[in-house]
Amino acid sequence: MKSPFVKFDNDIFYYTHVNQQLVIDGSGDFDFEFDLIKYPEYKNIATNIFDSHQKYCIILPRCRAEDSFIKMMNYDDKKMVLYITCGKIRHINAKDHRDKVIDQILETRNNTNNT
């Protein structure tokens, strides 16, 4: 079984542990721990994201965090921890999210059949 995942734009990372801190204004922080023995490529991908100084939208199964950036990263040979600051965290209603994904699939399918 795969561990839980977080998505940074198009990059999916499977994490082993997460801490989440929510702030009353809707912002927050995440600390994600990743297994570098199992996923050694994460170090280079995360370093590139960190070095770009860009803000991203990160997506977890139950929420999306907009205006997010890697504030700090620590790693050794076995694990990596990313400390992420998020400007706005929006919790996803599972039913609404599922309906939206189904609508997108159907729309794509209809557009493909009409061409």
C-alpha positions, 0 to 999 in steps of 0.5 A: 500500500502506498503512503499518503501523498501530497502533490506540488503542481505536477509532482506527487510525493508519498510522505511518511509523516505530516504535521499540520498547523492551522492559523485562524486566518486560513493560512498554515504550515505543513511539515512533511517527512519523506523516505529517501531510501525508497524515493531518492529522486525526491531530494533533487525534485524538492531542491529544484522547487526550493531553489525556484523561490516560486509559490505553488498550490499543493494538494492533499486528499482532503485539502488544497493549500494555495500560495505555498512555498518551501520555507526550509528543508532538512535531509540526510541519507535516509529521510527528508523533511520539507517545512512548507508555509501556505497562504490559504488552506481550503478543505475539500468536501469529498463529494464536491471534489468527486463530482468535479472530477467526474464532470471534468472527465465527462467534459474531456470525453465529450470534447474528444468524441466531438472532434 
